[in-house]
Amino acid sequence: MKSLNNGVFYIGADDYKSSLFESQYILPEGMAYNSYLIVDEQVAILDTADSNVSNEWYDNLNEALDGRDPNYLVVHHLEPDHSALIKTVMDKWPCLKVVASSKAIAMLPQFFEDIDLEGRTVEVKEDDVLDLGSHKLRFIAAPMVHWPEVMMSFDESDNVLYSADAFGKFGGLERCGFYGSQDEDWSCEARRYYFNIVGKYGCQVSSLLGKVMGFPVKEIRPLHGPLLNENLSEYLDLYKTWSAYEVETPGVFIAVASIHGGTMEVANRFAEILKSKGVERVEVSDLCRSDFAENVEDAFRHSHLVLAAATYDGGLFTPMCEFLHRLKIKGYSNRKVALIENGSWAPCAARIMCEQLESMKNVEVVKPWVTIRSRMKTTDIPNLTSLADNLIAKTSIDN
C-alpha cells in the first residue's frame, strides 16, 4: 500500500510468478496489477486485481481502509486481471455498490455465475460524475480500448486520469519504478503492450485521445505499469502516432523465417546492402527464435518492412505465416514492404506473402521481389541491390 495524495492510496500488486500475460505475452520483468482506493466522505475502490495477487491486494486494501467500509467499487475494465475479486468484495461488504458502464454490468454474470446484482449497481455513462466528497470522478467512455465496456475516469480535484488499460505497459513496479525510472525507456514495453493488446483499435484510441485532450490532466494512473506524472505530452504524442498507424522510427525491420540458415544469410546480406546505401537503422529478427510480440511491435514502429522467408510444404514457412496473421489482426497498415523468398525446387513464399499483404490496408509491396534458390550466390547480389534501391526510393528512410 502506498499513499499517493489527498486521501488516495495505491493498493495494487506486482506479479513475478506468471511467465505469460494473457497466456501469450512473455513477462521478463513481471506485471503490475494497479488498483486504487479513494478515502473521502464516501470511500471508493477503483478496480480489483488478478487472482494471482489476491492476498497482497487484500492486505493493501485493508491497510488503506483503516477500519472504514467502502461504499463503491468502480469497475473501469472487466477483464479478469482487474475484476477477479469483484464478487468476494461484494460479499464482504453487502452495502457496497458496483459503479460501471451498462455493458460491464450486463457482463458481470458471465464471470460470476451466482452474483446478486439486485440493488447493487450504479450505471454510469459518458460525462456522469461520482461525487465522493472532495473527489469527483467524471467518467469517460472508452469502448474497444480494448473491450466494449471500458470506462475511464477523471478526478476533477486532483486532475488525475484513471486510464484503464490505456497508457499501460509490461513490468512490475518494484522493478520498473512506481513512477518509472530515469534509466528506463517507457516506450519500449509500452509499445509492445500497445500494439499487441490495443493496436487493433486505433480508431477508437484516436477518438479517446480527442476526449482526453480536453481535460487538464496532470497525472495518468493506468491499470498496468508505472504511474505517469511527467512528460505527459510525450506519451500522448506516442499514442497519437501509434493509434494513427503512423511511422514512429524511420528505418527497416527485416523479419526472417529461415529453415536451415540460407534465408537468414540472405537477410543479413540485404541488411548490409541497405546500410551501405546510407540507411542508418536496420533491424534483423529471426522469427523462429524471438518473441513474436516484439516482432509485431518492431513492424509497426519502423517505416519499412522486409519479409524474408523459405518455401515450406508447398507454401509459406510457418513462422512467417504466424507473423503475417498477427500483423493482419492487429491492423498493420500504411507501410512499404519488400519480399525475399527462398525455395529449392518450387519457390512460392513471395506470392503467398504478397497475397496476405494485399489484404491489409494501404500496404504497398515493393516489386520485383527477389527469389533465392537454396543458397545465396554472387549472381543474386545485383537483384538484392536493386530491391534495396527500390525500397529506399519509395520513401526516405534516413534518420
C-alpha positions, 0 to 999 in steps of 0.5 A: 500500500502506498499513499499517493495524495489527498486521501488516495492510496495505491493498493495494487500488486506486482506479479513475478510468478506468471511467465505469460500475460494473457497466456501469450505475452512473455513477462521478463520483468513481471506485471503490475496489477494497479488498483486504487482506493479513494478515502473521502466522505464516501470511500471508493475502490477503483478496480480489483486485481488478478487472482494471482495477487489476491492476498497482497491486494487484500492486505493493501486494501485493508491497510488503506481502509483503516477500519472504514467500509467502502461504499463503491467499487468502480469497475473501469475494465472487466477483464479478469486481471482487474475484476477477479475479486469483484464478487468476494468484495461484494460479499464482504461488504453487502452495502457496497455498490458496483459503479460501471458502464451498462455493458460491464454490468450486463457482463458481470454474470458471465464471470460470476455465475451466482452474483446478486446484482439486485440493488447493487449497481450504479450505471454510469455513462459518458460525462456522469460524475461520482461525487465522493466528497472532495473527489469527483470522478467524471467518467469517460467512455472508452469502448474497444480500448480494448473491450466494449465496456471500458470506462475511464475516469477523471478526478476533477480535484486532483486532475488525475486520469484513471486510464484503464488499460490505456497508457499501460505497459509490461513490468512490475513496479518494484522493478520498473519504478512506481513512477518509472525510472530515469534509466528506463525507456517507457516506450519500449514495453509500452509499445509492445503492450500497445500494439499487441493488446490495443493496436487493433483499435486505433480508431477508437484510441484516436477518438479517446485521445480527442476526449482526453485532450480536453481535460487538464490532466496532470497525472495518468494512473493506468491499470498496468505499469508505472504511474505517469506524472511527467512528460505527459505530452510525450506519451500522448504524442506516442499514442497519437502516432501509434493509434494513427498507424503512423511511422514512429522510427524511420528505418527497416525491420527485416523479419526472417523465417529461415529453415536451415540458415540460407534465408537468414544469410540472405537477410543479413546480406540485404541488411548490409546492402541497405546500410551501405546505401546510407540507411542508418537503422536496420533491424534483423529478427529471426522469427523462429527464435524471438518473441513474436510480440516484439516482432509485431511491435518492431513492424509497426514502429519502423517505416519499412518492412522486409519479409524474408522467408523459405518455401515450406510444404508447398507454401509459406514457412510457418513462422512467417505465416504466424507473423503475417496473421498477427500483423493482419489482426492487429491492423498493420497498415500504411507501410512499404514492404519488400519480399525475399523468398527462398525455395529449392525446387518450387519457390512460392513464399513471395506470392503467398506473402504478397497475397496476405499483404494485399489484404491489409490496408494501404500496404504497398509491396515493393516489386520485383521481389527477389527469389533465392534458390537454396543458397545465396550466390554472387549472381543474386547480389545485383537483384538484392541491390536493386530491391534495396534501391527500390525500397529506399526510393519509395520513401526516405528512410534516413534518420 
